[in-house]
């Protein structure tokens, strides 16, 4: 009868030149290092992604300013919520960041909660 092998007792033998901090597919001996020409497409895509992220942040900041201006000019938050992809709480947070004071009802609720 064969004796079962204890997996904890097995010693792993590996080549001396293998970097153990890397997985096998990253092992230096598996493939030659990529050239600049091979990586150029990836670098262009990364630059494009960073530019798109910056453009998105600028668009979000512009939308926040527009939301703040609309609320300051008397537009109801529920009407803003119908037009933007944000929920009520996010609109309220944007309003505070843009300097829009809380509505009378929100001040009454906060005052009542503080008194309790």
ZAMAR-143647 format. One record per residue: residue number from 1; x, y, z of N, C-alpha, C in turn. Coordinates in Angstrom, 3 decimals. Layout:
BEGIN
resi, neast, nnorth, nup, caeast, canorth, caup, ceast, cnorth, cup
NUM, X, Y, Z, X, Y, Z, X, Y, Z;
...
! end
This chain:
BEGIN
resi, neast, nnorth, nup, caeast, canorth, caup, ceast, cnorth, cup
1, 0.840, -1.166, 0.000, 0.000, 0.000, 0.000, 0.897, 1.244, 0.000;
2, 0.485, 2.231, -0.835, 1.266, 3.478, -0.918, 0.934, 4.404, 0.224;
3, 1.934, 5.054, 0.684, 1.755, 6.014, 1.763, 1.365, 7.366, 1.160;
4, 0.406, 8.049, 1.749, -0.027, 9.364, 1.261, 1.086, 10.384, 1.470;
5, 1.224, 11.278, 0.502, 2.254, 12.313, 0.591, 1.686, 13.513, 1.340;
6, 2.402, 13.948, 2.324, 1.996, 15.136, 3.064, 2.402, 16.358, 2.235;
7, 1.422, 17.147, 1.762, 1.767, 18.284, 0.911, 2.639, 19.325, 1.617;
8, 2.585, 19.396, 2.918, 3.409, 20.359, 3.643, 4.869, 19.919, 3.719;
9, 5.094, 18.626, 3.553, 6.446, 18.102, 3.656, 7.166, 18.105, 2.314;
10, 6.468, 18.377, 1.233, 7.079, 18.357, -0.088, 7.903, 19.613, -0.294;
11, 9.129, 19.437, -0.712, 10.017, 20.563, -0.976, 9.919, 20.907, -2.457;
12, 9.633, 22.154, -2.729, 9.496, 22.589, -4.111, 10.876, 22.898, -4.649;
13, 11.195, 22.288, -5.772, 12.480, 22.524, -6.411, 12.249, 23.465, -7.574;
14, 13.007, 24.538, -7.607, 12.838, 25.519, -8.676, 14.215, 25.905, -9.209;
15, 14.249, 26.348, -10.462, 15.537, 26.759, -11.021, 16.122, 27.917, -10.225;
16, 17.415, 27.976, -10.166, 18.113, 28.998, -9.380, 17.894, 30.397, -9.935;
17, 17.661, 30.514, -11.247, 17.506, 31.846, -11.840, 16.068, 32.347, -11.832;
18, 15.151, 31.584, -11.267, 13.743, 31.994, -11.263, 13.479, 32.977, -10.118;
19, 12.838, 34.081, -10.443, 12.481, 35.091, -9.453, 11.182, 34.645, -8.786;
20, 11.220, 34.283, -7.513, 10.048, 33.741, -6.843, 8.996, 34.798, -6.543;
21, 9.336, 36.079, -6.644, 8.357, 37.133, -6.391, 7.437, 37.323, -7.589;
22, 7.728, 36.677, -8.695, 6.916, 36.798, -9.900, 6.198, 35.483, -10.165;
23, 5.079, 35.580, -10.825, 4.399, 34.359, -11.227, 5.138, 33.767, -12.426;
24, 4.797, 32.564, -12.791, 5.511, 31.881, -13.869, 5.429, 32.637, -15.189;
25, 4.285, 33.221, -15.504, 4.158, 33.887, -16.805, 4.960, 35.176, -16.866;
26, 5.380, 35.688, -15.714, 6.211, 36.884, -15.684, 7.696, 36.549, -15.603;
27, 8.001, 35.291, -15.504, 9.388, 34.875, -15.325, 10.243, 35.360, -16.488;
28, 11.378, 35.921, -16.167, 12.242, 36.538, -17.168, 12.673, 35.563, -18.249;
29, 12.812, 34.290, -17.940, 13.270, 33.328, -18.922, 12.188, 32.872, -19.892;
30, 10.936, 33.236, -19.660, 9.840, 32.750, -20.490, 9.762, 33.468, -21.835;
31, 10.029, 34.759, -21.875, 9.914, 35.524, -23.114, 10.861, 36.712, -23.034;
32, 11.266, 37.224, -24.181, 12.130, 38.404, -24.160, 11.366, 39.642, -23.702;
33, 12.084, 40.616, -23.201, 11.479, 41.869, -22.744, 10.829, 42.585, -23.920;
34, 9.681, 43.195, -23.682, 8.945, 43.896, -24.731, 9.724, 45.122, -25.191;
35, 9.589, 45.418, -26.461, 10.256, 46.592, -27.023, 9.342, 47.797, -26.937;
36, 9.936, 48.964, -27.155, 9.145, 50.196, -27.128, 8.061, 50.182, -28.203;
37, 8.380, 49.619, -29.373, 7.376, 49.556, -30.441, 6.189, 48.686, -30.041;
38, 6.461, 47.590, -29.325, 5.389, 46.701, -28.900, 4.498, 47.354, -27.848;
39, 5.063, 48.222, -27.036, 4.312, 48.854, -25.948, 3.708, 50.202, -26.333;
40, 4.018, 50.707, -27.509, 3.560, 52.038, -27.912, 2.032, 52.140, -27.914;
41, 1.339, 51.127, -28.413, -0.124, 51.147, -28.436, -0.713, 51.222, -27.040;
42, -0.127, 50.492, -26.118, -0.608, 50.521, -24.731, -0.365, 51.898, -24.129;
43, 0.785, 52.466, -24.391, 1.086, 53.794, -23.846, 0.132, 54.855, -24.386;
44, -0.196, 54.767, -25.677, -1.164, 55.717, -26.256, -2.537, 55.547, -25.619;
45, -2.939, 54.291, -25.403, -4.248, 54.030, -24.789, -4.302, 54.563, -23.359;
46, -3.212, 54.408, -22.603, -3.158, 54.919, -21.224, -3.248, 56.441, -21.226;
47, -2.545, 57.092, -22.153, -2.598, 58.558, -22.245, -4.013, 59.011, -22.598;
48, -4.666, 58.285, -23.497, -6.045, 58.612, -23.866, -6.993, 58.454, -22.686;
49, -6.791, 57.395, -21.914, -7.622, 57.160, -20.738, -7.443, 58.274, -19.710;
50, -6.212, 58.704, -19.463, -5.962, 59.784, -18.510, -6.610, 61.085, -18.975;
51, -6.538, 61.354, -20.277, -7.166, 62.561, -20.817, -8.679, 62.497, -20.657;
52, -9.262, 61.323, -20.885, -10.708, 61.164, -20.729, -11.127, 61.331, -19.272;
53, -10.315, 60.825, -18.344, -10.621, 60.986, -16.920, -10.580, 62.457, -16.518;
54, -9.599, 63.193, -17.036, -9.510, 64.621, -16.736, -10.700, 65.370, -17.317;
55, -11.108, 64.991, -18.530, -12.267, 65.626, -19.156, -13.541, 65.317, -18.363;
56, -13.652, 64.090, -17.866, -14.814, 63.712, -17.065, -14.874, 64.521, -15.774;
57, -13.735, 64.696, -15.114, -13.699, 65.493, -13.888, -14.103, 66.941, -14.163;
58, -13.650, 67.489, -15.290, -14.032, 68.860, -15.650, -15.533, 68.944, -15.914;
59, -16.096, 67.943, -16.567, -17.536, 67.929, -16.837, -18.335, 67.816, -15.536;
60, -17.860, 67.014, -14.603, -18.551, 66.884, -13.308, -18.517, 68.203, -12.547;
61, -17.380, 68.885, -12.582, -17.270, 70.177, -11.897, -18.211, 71.196, -12.536;
62, -18.298, 71.187, -13.860, -19.200, 72.098, -14.566, -20.655, 71.795, -14.198;
63, -21.019, 70.515, -14.163, -22.380, 70.135, -13.787, -22.678, 70.566, -12.354;
64, -21.725, 70.420, -11.455, -21.929, 70.835, -10.063, -22.187, 72.337, -9.980;
65, -21.428, 73.127, -10.749, -21.660, 74.579, -10.753, -23.050, 74.911, -11.301;
66, -23.469, 74.195, -12.349, -24.794, 74.435, -12.926, -25.909, 74.054, -11.950;
67, -25.716, 72.959, -11.232, -26.702, 72.556, -10.223, -26.781, 73.610, -9.131;
68, -25.632, 74.060, -8.654, -25.615, 75.098, -7.622, -26.292, 76.371, -8.084;
69, -26.006, 76.810, -9.312, -26.642, 78.024, -9.843, -28.149, 77.855, -9.961;
70, -28.582, 76.695, -10.427, -30.022, 76.459, -10.577, -30.722, 76.493, -9.221;
71, -30.133, 75.857, -8.229, -30.751, 75.843, -6.899, -30.764, 77.240, -6.271;
72, -29.711, 78.008, -6.500, -29.672, 79.382, -5.986, -30.736, 80.253, -6.654;
73, -31.089, 79.932, -7.883, -32.098, 80.701, -8.616, -33.509, 80.175, -8.416;
74, -33.705, 79.290, -7.451, -35.049, 78.876, -7.082, -35.560, 77.586, -7.691;
75, -34.756, 76.873, -8.449, -35.199, 75.589, -8.996, -35.287, 74.589, -7.850;
76, -36.373, 73.823, -7.831, -36.562, 72.845, -6.753, -35.593, 71.677, -6.924;
77, -35.071, 71.149, -5.820, -34.157, 70.003, -5.906, -34.777, 68.797, -6.616;
78, -36.077, 68.602, -6.455, -36.728, 67.468, -7.111, -36.706, 67.636, -8.633;
79, -36.789, 68.887, -9.103, -36.697, 69.125, -10.543, -35.282, 68.871, -11.049;
80, -34.288, 69.223, -10.242, -32.894, 68.947, -10.595, -32.671, 67.436, -10.636;
81, -33.223, 66.733, -9.668, -33.059, 65.278, -9.592, -33.621, 64.582, -10.829;
82, -34.701, 65.135, -11.395, -35.280, 64.550, -12.603, -34.376, 64.709, -13.819;
83, -33.493, 65.690, -13.785, -32.667, 66.001, -14.958, -31.255, 65.423, -14.914;
84, -30.765, 65.081, -13.754, -29.373, 64.633, -13.635, -29.323, 63.180, -13.169;
85, -28.197, 62.518, -13.395, -28.086, 61.110, -12.978, -27.700, 60.937, -11.512;
86, -28.048, 61.911, -10.671, -27.694, 61.852, -9.257, -28.950, 61.696, -8.409;
87, -28.783, 61.096, -7.258, -29.878, 60.960, -6.294, -29.950, 62.218, -5.418;
88, -31.011, 62.309, -4.660, -31.302, 63.473, -3.822, -30.149, 63.818, -2.878;
89, -29.556, 62.813, -2.251, -28.476, 63.066, -1.291, -27.244, 63.657, -1.972;
90, -26.942, 63.167, -3.154, -25.778, 63.698, -3.870, -26.036, 65.144, -4.295;
91, -27.245, 65.431, -4.721, -27.605, 66.809, -5.095, -27.492, 67.721, -3.878;
92, -27.919, 67.249, -2.726, -27.817, 68.040, -1.502, -26.360, 68.316, -1.150;
93, -25.510, 67.306, -1.310, -24.079, 67.483, -1.022, -23.460, 68.499, -1.992;
94, -23.821, 68.405, -3.263, -23.322, 69.371, -4.254, -23.800, 70.770, -3.892;
95, -25.063, 70.880, -3.487, -25.614, 72.191, -3.125, -24.825, 72.812, -1.981;
96, -24.492, 72.029, -0.973, -23.727, 72.560, 0.161, -22.334, 72.991, -0.290;
97, -21.720, 72.186, -1.169, -20.387, 72.541, -1.669, -20.421, 73.822, -2.499;
98, -21.558, 74.089, -3.155, -21.698, 75.278, -3.992, -22.221, 76.480, -3.209;
99, -22.433, 76.302, -1.907, -22.851, 77.417, -1.066, -24.344, 77.679, -1.053;
100, -25.147, 76.709, -1.460, -26.603, 76.864, -1.422, -27.058, 76.576, 0.004;
101, -27.769, 77.517, 0.634, -28.215, 77.275, 2.015, -29.308, 76.207, 2.052;
102, -29.452, 75.518, 3.175, -30.516, 74.522, 3.304, -31.894, 75.168, 3.152;
103, -32.838, 74.379, 2.663, -34.196, 74.899, 2.526, -34.802, 75.109, 3.915;
104, -35.897, 75.848, 3.966, -36.548, 76.123, 5.244, -36.962, 74.822, 5.913;
105, -37.502, 73.879, 5.128, -37.948, 72.602, 5.680, -36.762, 71.826, 6.264;
106, -35.623, 71.816, 5.567, -34.445, 71.116, 6.077, -33.941, 71.750, 7.366;
107, -34.014, 73.076, 7.464, -33.592, 73.743, 8.702, -34.536, 73.378, 9.838;
108, -35.857, 73.291, 9.556, -36.828, 72.933, 10.598, -36.589, 71.508, 11.087;
109, -36.324, 70.588, 10.161, -36.070, 69.199, 10.541, -34.814, 69.104, 11.380;
110, -33.771, 69.822, 10.980, -32.506, 69.785, 11.726, -32.668, 70.391, 13.106;
111, -33.442, 71.462, 13.212, -33.678, 72.098, 14.501, -34.478, 71.180, 15.417;
112, -35.514, 70.530, 14.880, -36.331, 69.599, 15.668, -35.493, 68.434, 16.144;
113, -34.645, 67.885, 15.263, -33.795, 66.747, 15.653, -32.799, 67.169, 16.719;
114, -32.281, 68.379, 16.651, -31.297, 68.841, 17.633, -31.958, 69.052, 18.992;
115, -33.237, 69.432, 19.022, -33.934, 69.681, 20.271, -34.298, 68.385, 20.979;
116, -34.455, 67.301, 20.220, -34.843, 66.024, 20.829, -33.736, 65.360, 21.545;
! end
